[in-house]
């Protein structure tokens, strides 16, 4: 596998005025992605663009924590672990954590699969290199008890990669291996939405419905009919002249409109419905797609909670399990978790209530809270506190205060 990176980052002769050492040539899209026509075409729809960016940006902004797990299940953060820097700073030489996770999630949603090659050196993970899905072929084994393999291919070369060396995140899947794009499920809705957008564009470009039949009471020659049509187009068709112009008809000519107007075609209603329907496929509330027609402050707050629990949580779980399985040594008891508290930073009231509750039950210390809100530590801030009026169940049964003697025991 050592020569795979050489194939991806192929050195070339230095060109005048070019200061970077690598040439991508035919493999130029390997790091940045060509994308399929279907996904690029769909991303031109504003609702699809917003849904995809909303999900991918939300995941990309979340830091990843690495925990070790002891025999009793207690977890300890390990920010000094070698994988912490790769997962939170620079997964590879060309991408930050944010860009890497953004591209992976976009690939999952738009292509159905997200791939990253695991570059190891002496058994240690050095880089996670994003691979566009159209450069990867899944090789199924002859029996179901064996893992799949992958072929990464470019122009004139290909290389087989073991499953243990490839991060593979799938969207919805029918066989547990190959993911299916959300766009595939939403094909009919996207086609209708695209048609509505195209019709709206044509509606305005054509002078808001100026179309119909020019009738003449006398017979026109082919040349006269051609000139009449050209004069009309020059007056009303944007490509041929200024829209909303003035047409001059002869004494024996009349205009009969035949274009269905926007209201009769339910154009506005169709476009509004398509926003909601596309949001359903991506699991994003219309409020997050900036459809505020039925929103209020209470619905916005509920939307943010629902977005985290219903949309992001399943996706985050997929990523966490894949990273735990592929990036750490066999037998190493670790747990990878996204820090979702970052999503609550804008909601100061909810964040304050969370920290207050955790501090009152002794779950976190003052310095741990200060670290999360980017404040320096204070002296004696590493001590856990609990409320003084709490007592153990045993003491409550015996009707005695904490630390009391036998005299406080309840007599029966």
MITIDREN-105300 format. One record per residue (C-alpha): residue in three letters; z, x, y. Coordinates in steps of 0.05 Angstrom, whole numbers, m for minus. Layout:
BEGIN
<atom type="Ala" pz="Z" px="X" py="Y"/>
...
***
This chain:
BEGIN
<atom type="Unk" pz="0" px="0" py="0"/>
<atom type="Unk" pz="5" px="60" py="45"/>
<atom type="Unk" pz="m67" px="56" py="68"/>
<atom type="Unk" pz="m65" px="m17" py="88"/>
<atom type="Unk" pz="m40" px="m2" py="158"/>
<atom type="Unk" pz="m94" px="51" py="165"/>
<atom type="Unk" pz="m146" px="m3" py="150"/>
<atom type="Unk" pz="m115" px="m51" py="200"/>
<atom type="Unk" pz="m105" px="1" py="255"/>
<atom type="Unk" pz="m167" px="42" py="244"/>
<atom type="Unk" pz="m173" px="103" py="289"/>
<atom type="Unk" pz="m238" px="113" py="327"/>
<atom type="Unk" pz="m273" px="162" py="372"/>
<atom type="Unk" pz="m245" px="162" py="442"/>
<atom type="Unk" pz="m287" px="123" py="491"/>
<atom type="Unk" pz="m288" px="143" py="565"/>
<atom type="Unk" pz="m242" px="99" py="606"/>
<atom type="Unk" pz="m206" px="73" py="545"/>
<atom type="Unk" pz="m134" px="95" py="538"/>
<atom type="Unk" pz="m111" px="61" py="475"/>
<atom type="Unk" pz="m116" px="98" py="408"/>
<atom type="Unk" pz="m138" px="42" py="361"/>
<atom type="Unk" pz="m201" px="3" py="353"/>
<atom type="Unk" pz="m202" px="m66" py="322"/>
<atom type="Unk" pz="m277" px="m75" py="321"/>
<atom type="Unk" pz="m291" px="m126" py="266"/>
<atom type="Unk" pz="m216" px="m131" py="255"/>
<atom type="Unk" pz="m200" px="m146" py="327"/>
<atom type="Unk" pz="m174" px="m215" py="311"/>
<atom type="Unk" pz="m127" px="m190" py="257"/>
<atom type="Unk" pz="m70" px="m181" py="306"/>
<atom type="Unk" pz="m88" px="m234" py="356"/>
<atom type="Unk" pz="m125" px="m285" py="314"/>
<atom type="Unk" pz="m193" px="m317" py="320"/>
<atom type="Unk" pz="m167" px="m385" py="301"/>
<atom type="Unk" pz="m208" px="m439" py="269"/>
<atom type="Unk" pz="m256" px="m483" py="308"/>
<atom type="Unk" pz="m214" px="m543" py="289"/>
<atom type="Unk" pz="m149" px="m515" py="317"/>
<atom type="Unk" pz="m180" px="m488" py="381"/>
<atom type="Unk" pz="m216" px="m554" py="392"/>
<atom type="Unk" pz="m153" px="m595" py="381"/>
<atom type="Unk" pz="m111" px="m550" py="427"/>
<atom type="Unk" pz="m155" px="m574" py="484"/>
<atom type="Unk" pz="m121" px="m641" py="477"/>
<atom type="Unk" pz="m62" px="m640" py="524"/>
<atom type="Unk" pz="m14" px="m675" py="476"/>
<atom type="Unk" pz="m30" px="m628" py="418"/>
<atom type="Unk" pz="m22" px="m568" py="464"/>
<atom type="Unk" pz="45" px="m593" py="489"/>
<atom type="Unk" pz="72" px="m610" py="420"/>
<atom type="Unk" pz="53" px="m543" py="391"/>
<atom type="Unk" pz="78" px="m503" py="450"/>
<atom type="Unk" pz="143" px="m543" py="452"/>
<atom type="Unk" pz="159" px="m528" py="379"/>
<atom type="Unk" pz="135" px="m456" py="378"/>
<atom type="Unk" pz="168" px="m437" py="444"/>
<atom type="Unk" pz="234" px="m469" py="422"/>
<atom type="Unk" pz="236" px="m429" py="357"/>
<atom type="Unk" pz="213" px="m365" py="391"/>
<atom type="Unk" pz="270" px="m365" py="442"/>
<atom type="Unk" pz="324" px="m370" py="388"/>
<atom type="Unk" pz="357" px="m304" py="369"/>
<atom type="Unk" pz="367" px="m289" py="295"/>
<atom type="Unk" pz="435" px="m268" py="270"/>
<atom type="Unk" pz="447" px="m228" py="207"/>
<atom type="Unk" pz="511" px="m242" py="169"/>
<atom type="Unk" pz="542" px="m210" py="108"/>
<atom type="Unk" pz="577" px="m258" py="61"/>
<atom type="Unk" pz="640" px="m239" py="23"/>
<atom type="Unk" pz="662" px="m265" py="m45"/>
<atom type="Unk" pz="698" px="m324" py="m13"/>
<atom type="Unk" pz="638" px="m345" py="28"/>
<atom type="Unk" pz="663" px="m320" py="95"/>
<atom type="Unk" pz="609" px="m291" py="140"/>
<atom type="Unk" pz="611" px="m232" py="187"/>
<atom type="Unk" pz="559" px="m217" py="240"/>
<atom type="Unk" pz="524" px="m150" py="228"/>
<atom type="Unk" pz="489" px="m132" py="293"/>
<atom type="Unk" pz="485" px="m60" py="268"/>
<atom type="Unk" pz="443" px="m79" py="208"/>
<atom type="Unk" pz="374" px="m46" py="207"/>
<atom type="Unk" pz="340" px="m114" py="203"/>
<atom type="Unk" pz="375" px="m140" py="266"/>
<atom type="Unk" pz="331" px="m100" py="313"/>
<atom type="Unk" pz="267" px="m118" py="277"/>
<atom type="Unk" pz="284" px="m192" py="277"/>
<atom type="Unk" pz="308" px="m194" py="349"/>
<atom type="Unk" pz="270" px="m141" py="388"/>
<atom type="Unk" pz="203" px="m116" py="362"/>
<atom type="Unk" pz="179" px="m139" py="294"/>
<atom type="Unk" pz="119" px="m93" py="302"/>
<atom type="Unk" pz="91" px="m43" py="351"/>
<atom type="Unk" pz="49" px="m95" py="388"/>
<atom type="Unk" pz="93" px="m156" py="392"/>
<atom type="Unk" pz="161" px="m175" py="416"/>
<atom type="Unk" pz="204" px="m223" py="376"/>
<atom type="Unk" pz="184" px="m281" py="421"/>
<atom type="Unk" pz="108" px="m270" py="413"/>
<atom type="Unk" pz="114" px="m257" py="338"/>
<atom type="Unk" pz="153" px="m321" py="324"/>
<atom type="Unk" pz="110" px="m361" py="372"/>
<atom type="Unk" pz="47" px="m340" py="335"/>
<atom type="Unk" pz="77" px="m352" py="266"/>
<atom type="Unk" pz="99" px="m423" py="284"/>
<atom type="Unk" pz="32" px="m439" py="317"/>
<atom type="Unk" pz="m3" px="m415" py="254"/>
<atom type="Unk" pz="41" px="m459" py="211"/>
<atom type="Unk" pz="27" px="m522" py="252"/>
<atom type="Unk" pz="m47" px="m511" py="265"/>
<atom type="Unk" pz="m70" px="m474" py="202"/>
<atom type="Unk" pz="m17" px="m497" py="152"/>
<atom type="Unk" pz="5" px="m425" py="135"/>
<atom type="Unk" pz="39" px="m369" py="173"/>
<atom type="Unk" pz="32" px="m298" py="145"/>
<atom type="Unk" pz="65" px="m232" py="162"/>
<atom type="Unk" pz="56" px="m167" py="122"/>
<atom type="Unk" pz="121" px="m130" py="108"/>
<atom type="Unk" pz="110" px="m56" py="120"/>
<atom type="Unk" pz="161" px="m15" py="82"/>
<atom type="Unk" pz="175" px="60" py="84"/>
<atom type="Unk" pz="218" px="88" py="28"/>
<atom type="Unk" pz="241" px="18" py="12"/>
<atom type="Unk" pz="263" px="3" py="83"/>
<atom type="Unk" pz="228" px="m52" py="124"/>
<atom type="Unk" pz="196" px="m20" py="185"/>
<atom type="Unk" pz="150" px="m74" py="213"/>
<atom type="Unk" pz="130" px="m147" py="205"/>
<atom type="Unk" pz="56" px="m151" py="221"/>
<atom type="Unk" pz="28" px="m219" py="238"/>
<atom type="Unk" pz="m35" px="m235" py="198"/>
<atom type="Unk" pz="m80" px="m295" py="218"/>
<atom type="Unk" pz="m87" px="m343" py="160"/>
<atom type="Unk" pz="m163" px="m338" py="159"/>
<atom type="Unk" pz="m156" px="m265" py="136"/>
<atom type="Unk" pz="m112" px="m283" py="76"/>
<atom type="Unk" pz="m132" px="m310" py="8"/>
<atom type="Unk" pz="m80" px="m334" py="m41"/>
<atom type="Unk" pz="m90" px="m311" py="m113"/>
<atom type="Unk" pz="m59" px="m359" py="m164"/>
<atom type="Unk" pz="m32" px="m329" py="m229"/>
<atom type="Unk" pz="m55" px="m355" py="m297"/>
<atom type="Unk" pz="15" px="m383" py="m311"/>
<atom type="Unk" pz="64" px="m422" py="m268"/>
<atom type="Unk" pz="122" px="m375" py="m281"/>
<atom type="Unk" pz="91" px="m317" py="m243"/>
<atom type="Unk" pz="88" px="m307" py="m167"/>
<atom type="Unk" pz="23" px="m312" py="m129"/>
<atom type="Unk" pz="m11" px="m252" py="m97"/>
<atom type="Unk" pz="m49" px="m246" py="m32"/>
<atom type="Unk" pz="m114" px="m212" py="m12"/>
<atom type="Unk" pz="m119" px="m188" py="60"/>
<atom type="Unk" pz="m192" px="m177" py="76"/>
<atom type="Unk" pz="m234" px="m152" py="133"/>
<atom type="Unk" pz="m307" px="m135" py="140"/>
<atom type="Unk" pz="m324" px="m87" py="84"/>
<atom type="Unk" pz="m254" px="m81" py="54"/>
<atom type="Unk" pz="m198" px="m120" py="21"/>
<atom type="Unk" pz="m130" px="m104" py="m7"/>
<atom type="Unk" pz="m84" px="m141" py="m54"/>
<atom type="Unk" pz="m12" px="m152" py="m32"/>
<atom type="Unk" pz="46" px="m172" py="m75"/>
<atom type="Unk" pz="86" px="m234" py="m57"/>
<atom type="Unk" pz="148" px="m191" py="m43"/>
<atom type="Unk" pz="109" px="m156" py="13"/>
<atom type="Unk" pz="85" px="m218" py="48"/>
<atom type="Unk" pz="123" px="m268" py="91"/>
<atom type="Unk" pz="90" px="m335" py="76"/>
<atom type="Unk" pz="113" px="m396" py="114"/>
<atom type="Unk" pz="80" px="m462" py="96"/>
<atom type="Unk" pz="75" px="m529" py="132"/>
<atom type="Unk" pz="69" px="m591" py="89"/>
<atom type="Unk" pz="45" px="m572" py="19"/>
<atom type="Unk" pz="20" px="m608" py="m42"/>
<atom type="Unk" pz="29" px="m551" py="m93"/>
<atom type="Unk" pz="87" px="m513" py="m63"/>
<atom type="Unk" pz="43" px="m453" py="m46"/>
<atom type="Unk" pz="m13" px="m471" py="2"/>
<atom type="Unk" pz="5" px="m505" py="66"/>
<atom type="Unk" pz="m34" px="m562" py="97"/>
<atom type="Unk" pz="m44" px="m564" py="172"/>
<atom type="Unk" pz="m15" px="m620" py="213"/>
<atom type="Unk" pz="m84" px="m627" py="244"/>
<atom type="Unk" pz="m111" px="m645" py="175"/>
<atom type="Unk" pz="m64" px="m704" py="169"/>
<atom type="Unk" pz="m78" px="m725" py="241"/>
<atom type="Unk" pz="m153" px="m717" py="237"/>
<atom type="Unk" pz="m171" px="m790" py="251"/>
<atom type="Unk" pz="m122" px="m796" py="309"/>
<atom type="Unk" pz="m148" px="m731" py="339"/>
<atom type="Unk" pz="m220" px="m754" py="332"/>
<atom type="Unk" pz="m203" px="m819" py="368"/>
<atom type="Unk" pz="m164" px="m782" py="421"/>
<atom type="Unk" pz="m220" px="m733" py="432"/>
<atom type="Unk" pz="m271" px="m789" py="437"/>
<atom type="Unk" pz="m227" px="m825" py="489"/>
<atom type="Unk" pz="m222" px="m761" py="530"/>
<atom type="Unk" pz="m297" px="m750" py="526"/>
<atom type="Unk" pz="m310" px="m822" py="546"/>
<atom type="Unk" pz="m262" px="m816" py="605"/>
<atom type="Unk" pz="m298" px="m752" py="627"/>
<atom type="Unk" pz="m366" px="m785" py="622"/>
<atom type="Unk" pz="m340" px="m847" py="657"/>
<atom type="Unk" pz="m322" px="m808" py="719"/>
<atom type="Unk" pz="m381" px="m760" py="716"/>
<atom type="Unk" pz="m429" px="m819" py="714"/>
<atom type="Unk" pz="m400" px="m850" py="777"/>
<atom type="Unk" pz="m347" px="m894" py="744"/>
<atom type="Unk" pz="m392" px="m937" py="703"/>
<atom type="Unk" pz="m456" px="m940" py="743"/>
<atom type="Unk" pz="m504" px="m954" py="686"/>
<atom type="Unk" pz="m551" px="m1010" py="669"/>
<atom type="Unk" pz="m623" px="m1035" py="672"/>
<atom type="Unk" pz="m672" px="m1033" py="730"/>
<atom type="Unk" pz="m715" px="m1096" py="726"/>
<atom type="Unk" pz="m780" px="m1105" py="762"/>
<atom type="Unk" pz="m818" px="m1171" py="771"/>
<atom type="Unk" pz="m884" px="m1134" py="769"/>
<atom type="Unk" pz="m910" px="m1088" py="716"/>
<atom type="Unk" pz="m898" px="m1014" py="729"/>
<atom type="Unk" pz="m939" px="m956" py="707"/>
<atom type="Unk" pz="m907" px="m901" py="666"/>
<atom type="Unk" pz="m907" px="m857" py="727"/>
<atom type="Unk" pz="m875" px="m910" py="772"/>
<atom type="Unk" pz="m821" px="m924" py="719"/>
<atom type="Unk" pz="m807" px="m849" py="713"/>
<atom type="Unk" pz="m800" px="m840" py="788"/>
<atom type="Unk" pz="m754" px="m901" py="793"/>
<atom type="Unk" pz="m709" px="m873" py="739"/>
<atom type="Unk" pz="m707" px="m804" py="771"/>
<atom type="Unk" pz="m689" px="m834" py="839"/>
<atom type="Unk" pz="m632" px="m873" py="807"/>
<atom type="Unk" pz="m605" px="m812" py="770"/>
<atom type="Unk" pz="m609" px="m770" py="832"/>
<atom type="Unk" pz="m565" px="m821" py="868"/>
<atom type="Unk" pz="m513" px="m835" py="814"/>
<atom type="Unk" pz="m512" px="m783" py="759"/>
<atom type="Unk" pz="m470" px="m723" py="778"/>
<atom type="Unk" pz="m514" px="m673" py="741"/>
<atom type="Unk" pz="m574" px="m695" py="780"/>
<atom type="Unk" pz="m543" px="m708" py="848"/>
<atom type="Unk" pz="m481" px="m734" py="884"/>
<atom type="Unk" pz="m443" px="m789" py="849"/>
<atom type="Unk" pz="m432" px="m856" py="885"/>
<atom type="Unk" pz="m496" px="m846" py="924"/>
<atom type="Unk" pz="m541" px="m899" py="953"/>
<atom type="Unk" pz="m601" px="m924" py="914"/>
<atom type="Unk" pz="m660" px="m959" py="949"/>
<atom type="Unk" pz="m694" px="m1013" py="907"/>
<atom type="Unk" pz="m762" px="m1043" py="919"/>
<atom type="Unk" pz="m769" px="m1117" py="939"/>
<atom type="Unk" pz="m787" px="m1136" py="868"/>
<atom type="Unk" pz="m733" px="m1095" py="833"/>
<atom type="Unk" pz="m663" px="m1114" py="811"/>
<atom type="Unk" pz="m605" px="m1078" py="778"/>
<atom type="Unk" pz="m566" px="m1107" py="719"/>
<atom type="Unk" pz="m504" px="m1068" py="698"/>
<atom type="Unk" pz="m490" px="m1063" py="623"/>
<atom type="Unk" pz="m435" px="m1010" py="621"/>
<atom type="Unk" pz="m368" px="m1034" py="594"/>
<atom type="Unk" pz="m314" px="m1017" py="646"/>
<atom type="Unk" pz="m251" px="m978" py="630"/>
<atom type="Unk" pz="m207" px="m1040" py="629"/>
<atom type="Unk" pz="m252" px="m1078" py="580"/>
<atom type="Unk" pz="m257" px="m1016" py="535"/>
<atom type="Unk" pz="m180" px="m1009" py="537"/>
<atom type="Unk" pz="m191" px="m936" py="554"/>
<atom type="Unk" pz="m124" px="m927" py="589"/>
<atom type="Unk" pz="m86" px="m963" py="533"/>
<atom type="Unk" pz="m121" px="m921" py="480"/>
<atom type="Unk" pz="m105" px="m856" py="514"/>
<atom type="Unk" pz="m32" px="m876" py="521"/>
<atom type="Unk" pz="m27" px="m897" py="448"/>
<atom type="Unk" pz="m59" px="m831" py="426"/>
<atom type="Unk" pz="m3" px="m792" py="460"/>
<atom type="Unk" pz="50" px="m829" py="419"/>
<atom type="Unk" pz="10" px="m824" py="355"/>
<atom type="Unk" pz="m1" px="m749" py="360"/>
<atom type="Unk" pz="73" px="m739" py="376"/>
<atom type="Unk" pz="90" px="m776" py="311"/>
<atom type="Unk" pz="51" px="m726" py="270"/>
<atom type="Unk" pz="85" px="m666" py="302"/>
<atom type="Unk" pz="154" px="m699" py="303"/>
<atom type="Unk" pz="160" px="m690" py="378"/>
<atom type="Unk" pz="187" px="m745" py="423"/>
<atom type="Unk" pz="137" px="m770" py="475"/>
<atom type="Unk" pz="189" px="m752" py="527"/>
<atom type="Unk" pz="179" px="m679" py="510"/>
<atom type="Unk" pz="104" px="m690" py="517"/>
<atom type="Unk" pz="119" px="m714" py="588"/>
<atom type="Unk" pz="107" px="m788" py="573"/>
<atom type="Unk" pz="164" px="m813" py="615"/>
<atom type="Unk" pz="143" px="m886" py="616"/>
<atom type="Unk" pz="203" px="m908" py="575"/>
<atom type="Unk" pz="254" px="m853" py="588"/>
<atom type="Unk" pz="321" px="m848" py="622"/>
<atom type="Unk" pz="375" px="m796" py="627"/>
<atom type="Unk" pz="408" px="m822" py="563"/>
<atom type="Unk" pz="343" px="m820" py="524"/>
<atom type="Unk" pz="329" px="m749" py="547"/>
<atom type="Unk" pz="397" px="m726" py="521"/>
<atom type="Unk" pz="387" px="m762" py="455"/>
<atom type="Unk" pz="316" px="m734" py="451"/>
<atom type="Unk" pz="341" px="m662" py="456"/>
<atom type="Unk" pz="391" px="m673" py="400"/>
<atom type="Unk" pz="340" px="m708" py="357"/>
<atom type="Unk" pz="289" px="m653" py="369"/>
<atom type="Unk" pz="338" px="m601" py="344"/>
<atom type="Unk" pz="362" px="m639" py="282"/>
<atom type="Unk" pz="298" px="m673" py="260"/>
<atom type="Unk" pz="241" px="m628" py="283"/>
<atom type="Unk" pz="268" px="m557" py="290"/>
<atom type="Unk" pz="321" px="m554" py="236"/>
<atom type="Unk" pz="275" px="m561" py="175"/>
<atom type="Unk" pz="227" px="m509" py="204"/>
<atom type="Unk" pz="284" px="m461" py="219"/>
<atom type="Unk" pz="310" px="m469" py="148"/>
<atom type="Unk" pz="242" px="m450" py="120"/>
<atom type="Unk" pz="240" px="m386" py="162"/>
<atom type="Unk" pz="312" px="m367" py="147"/>
<atom type="Unk" pz="304" px="m374" py="71"/>
<atom type="Unk" pz="238" px="m335" py="71"/>
<atom type="Unk" pz="269" px="m278" py="111"/>
<atom type="Unk" pz="331" px="m276" py="67"/>
<atom type="Unk" pz="289" px="m273" py="4"/>
<atom type="Unk" pz="237" px="m222" py="25"/>
<atom type="Unk" pz="269" px="m175" py="76"/>
<atom type="Unk" pz="334" px="m153" py="44"/>
<atom type="Unk" pz="351" px="m113" py="m18"/>
<atom type="Unk" pz="362" px="m149" py="m83"/>
<atom type="Unk" pz="436" px="m163" py="m92"/>
<atom type="Unk" pz="451" px="m156" py="m18"/>
<atom type="Unk" pz="492" px="m216" py="2"/>
<atom type="Unk" pz="466" px="m234" py="70"/>
<atom type="Unk" pz="454" px="m297" py="110"/>
<atom type="Unk" pz="402" px="m303" py="166"/>
<atom type="Unk" pz="413" px="m357" py="217"/>
<atom type="Unk" pz="381" px="m377" py="282"/>
<atom type="Unk" pz="430" px="m384" py="339"/>
<atom type="Unk" pz="414" px="m456" py="360"/>
<atom type="Unk" pz="467" px="m455" py="414"/>
<atom type="Unk" pz="414" px="m425" py="459"/>
<atom type="Unk" pz="382" px="m494" py="463"/>
<atom type="Unk" pz="445" px="m523" py="493"/>
<atom type="Unk" pz="449" px="m474" py="550"/>
<atom type="Unk" pz="417" px="m522" py="599"/>
<atom type="Unk" pz="467" px="m577" py="580"/>
<atom type="Unk" pz="530" px="m545" py="610"/>
<atom type="Unk" pz="574" px="m605" py="595"/>
<atom type="Unk" pz="558" px="m606" py="521"/>
<atom type="Unk" pz="565" px="m531" py="517"/>
<atom type="Unk" pz="633" px="m532" py="552"/>
<atom type="Unk" pz="659" px="m586" py="505"/>
<atom type="Unk" pz="635" px="m546" py="445"/>
<atom type="Unk" pz="670" px="m482" py="466"/>
<atom type="Unk" pz="733" px="m520" py="485"/>
<atom type="Unk" pz="737" px="m554" py="418"/>
<atom type="Unk" pz="724" px="m490" py="379"/>
<atom type="Unk" pz="776" px="m453" py="419"/>
<atom type="Unk" pz="829" px="m507" py="412"/>
<atom type="Unk" pz="825" px="m505" py="336"/>
<atom type="Unk" pz="827" px="m429" py="334"/>
<atom type="Unk" pz="756" px="m421" py="308"/>
<atom type="Unk" pz="734" px="m373" py="364"/>
<atom type="Unk" pz="769" px="m328" py="414"/>
<atom type="Unk" pz="763" px="m325" py="489"/>
<atom type="Unk" pz="723" px="m260" py="486"/>
<atom type="Unk" pz="675" px="m291" py="435"/>
<atom type="Unk" pz="662" px="m347" py="485"/>
<atom type="Unk" pz="654" px="m298" py="542"/>
<atom type="Unk" pz="604" px="m257" py="502"/>
<atom type="Unk" pz="562" px="m319" py="489"/>
<atom type="Unk" pz="560" px="m337" py="563"/>
<atom type="Unk" pz="544" px="m264" py="583"/>
<atom type="Unk" pz="612" px="m246" py="613"/>
<atom type="Unk" pz="651" px="m182" py="600"/>
<atom type="Unk" pz="712" px="m182" py="554"/>
<atom type="Unk" pz="782" px="m191" py="581"/>
<atom type="Unk" pz="847" px="m158" py="558"/>
<atom type="Unk" pz="881" px="m195" py="501"/>
<atom type="Unk" pz="821" px="m240" py="495"/>
<atom type="Unk" pz="812" px="m228" py="420"/>
<atom type="Unk" pz="871" px="m270" py="399"/>
<atom type="Unk" pz="861" px="m339" py="368"/>
<atom type="Unk" pz="900" px="m397" py="397"/>
<atom type="Unk" pz="916" px="m467" py="371"/>
<atom type="Unk" pz="948" px="m526" py="405"/>
<atom type="Unk" pz="1024" px="m525" py="403"/>
<atom type="Unk" pz="1034" px="m597" py="381"/>
<atom type="Unk" pz="998" px="m588" py="315"/>
<atom type="Unk" pz="1036" px="m578" py="250"/>
<atom type="Unk" pz="1021" px="m569" py="176"/>
<atom type="Unk" pz="1015" px="m628" py="129"/>
<atom type="Unk" pz="1074" px="m603" py="89"/>
<atom type="Unk" pz="1119" px="m602" py="150"/>
<atom type="Unk" pz="1096" px="m672" py="170"/>
<atom type="Unk" pz="1114" px="m699" py="101"/>
<atom type="Unk" pz="1183" px="m666" py="104"/>
<atom type="Unk" pz="1194" px="m692" py="175"/>
<atom type="Unk" pz="1211" px="m624" py="204"/>
<atom type="Unk" pz="1179" px="m582" py="259"/>
<atom type="Unk" pz="1141" px="m518" py="244"/>
<atom type="Unk" pz="1189" px="m465" py="219"/>
<atom type="Unk" pz="1247" px="m514" py="210"/>
<atom type="Unk" pz="1300" px="m508" py="157"/>
<atom type="Unk" pz="1325" px="m555" py="103"/>
<atom type="Unk" pz="1362" px="m597" py="154"/>
<atom type="Unk" pz="1298" px="m626" py="177"/>
<atom type="Unk" pz="1279" px="m653" py="109"/>
<atom type="Unk" pz="1269" px="m728" py="105"/>
<atom type="Unk" pz="1322" px="m762" py="62"/>
<atom type="Unk" pz="1298" px="m815" py="14"/>
***
